Amino acid sequence: MYTEPIFFALEQALTSKKPNSKPTIKDVAKIAGVSFKTVSRVVNNEDVVAEEVRAKICRIIDELGYHPNLSARGLRGAIASIGFIYDNPNSHYVTEMQNGILSLCTNEGYELVIRPCDARADNLVKQVLHMVDRSRVGGLVLTSPISENQKVIDALLARGVEVVRILSGELPPAGADLCPCVYVNDRAAAYQITQYLLQLGHKDIAFLAGDDSHKSTLERQSGFLQAFIDMGLDTTHAHILPGSYSFDSGFERGQTLLSQTIGVKPTAIFGCNDEIAAGALLAARLNNIAMPEQLSIVGFEDSPFSRQTLPKITTAAQPTREIAQQATRLLIEKIRAKNVPDSPPPSCEAYTPQLVVRESSAAPAK
C-alpha cells in the first residue's frame, strides 16, 4: 500500500490495468500530474525538469513498468548515441574497447554511452533495458559474458534495439546469428601458444584459467588441451588451475605451484591473460626461479602487463581496439540500414590473436 497521496493513483492504475496492456507516457503524466512533454523530457534526460519532479516521474515509470516506444522516438530525430555494456575485470581491455568504439563514434557523429553491469545479477535484463530506455541509444556493443546471455539478447531484439556482439569462438556459417557479431578465435590462438611450448620441449605445463563465466576461458582451455592431444601427449601433464582474470589470482596460483615441496613442478605456465601471467611471474621471482632458464611463462592479449615485466612475456596479440572499431562499424551500418529498404545485413567478422615470442619463454633446462 502506497502512503504518499500521489501514489494512490498509481496503485489504482496498477490494480485496474487490463491483462497484457502496456502503460503509456500519458498514464505516467496523468499519475504524476504533469504534461506528457515533461515526462518525455525526463525520459530523454533533458536538464530542464526540476529534480524533485524528475525523481517523482522516474519512480512512477519504474512502478508502472513503462518503456518508451523506441521506434516512435526514432521518428522525432536521428539516433545520436551508441551504448557499450560490459562486465570485465580487465581494465586494459575495457579501456581499449572504449577507445576503439569512441573513435568510430566520433568519426560518424555519435555519442558513446558506457554502462558497466554485473553479468551475474538477477535483474541484469532489467538493468540493460533501463539503460536503453533512459539513454536513447540507437544500438549496443556487447562484450563477454553479457554478449553470451541469450535472455539479454532476446529482450533487446524484442525491444527493437540494434545489437552487435563480441564473442569468443569461430566464425559460424552465414545466417547462424540473429545479429552481426565479431568473433575472436581464442581456441586457435591458445592452441598455437601451447603448441609452441610443447615444440620447445615442455611437457608439464600449468594452465591458469580465467573466470569460468567467460566463454574465452573455456575456449582457451580447450585449445590448450587440444594441442597436447594432437601432439600425442598425455593430458595428465596439462595442469589446469581455476581462478579469475586478475594479477592477484595469477600470483596466488603461481605461489601454490612453485612453492610446493612435493609433486611435479611445471616447466612452463600459461596464463589465460597477461595479468595472470604477470602475477605468476612475480611468484616465480619471489621463489628465486630464473626465467626462462628454469621456467617459461606465457600470457594472452598483449596488454601492457606483457611488456612492462622483466622478462617481457610471450603472449598472443589480440587487436582489442580494432575489434571494438569493427563491432561499432557493423552496428552503425545496421542502424542506418533501418532507413534503407532491402539493405543487406552486415556480415560477421573474425579475428585470431597471433603469437608474439618474447624473453619469458625458452626450451626447458636439460
Protein Blocks (a to p, Z undefined) as FASTA:
>chain_A
ZZbfklmmmmmmmmmpcghiacdfklmmmmnopafklmmmmmnopakbcfklmmmmmmmm
mmnopacdfklmmmnoccfbdcdddddfblklmmmmmmmmmmmmmmnopacddddddfkb
fklmmmmmmmmmmnopabdcdddfklmmmklmmmmmmnopacddddedddddehiafbdc
ddddfklmmmmmmmmmmmnopabdcdddddfkbmklmmmmmmmmmmmmmnopafklpccd
dddddfklmmmmmmmmmmpcgdjddfbdcdfbfklmmmmmmmmmmnopacfkloccddeh
jaaklmmcccddddddddfklmmmmmmmmmmmmmmmmmmghiacdddddddddddddfkb
ccddZZ
